[in-house]
Amino acid sequence: MIFLNILIVISLLAVLVTLILGFVNMARGGDGASARSNVLMRYRVGIQFAAIMLMVLGFIAKGAMTG
């Protein structure tokens, strides 16, 4: 269970990092900014999906442990 908690925290931090990178990219602007923003958004959505699935797995595992 501890390992799953660590994975959840790592995935949430990865979401935060990609979100911040997207904000920085948007603030900079310039050539290709929209393409980079699109790529960062896709990464963020994928990482968010993984984070949510890990949380669901954690809830299921906790429910199975408590009976």
Secondary structure, 3 states (H helix, E strand, C coil): CHHHHHHHHHHHHHHHHHHHHHHHHHHHCCCCHHHHHHHHHHHHHHHHHHHHHHHHHHHHHHHHHHC
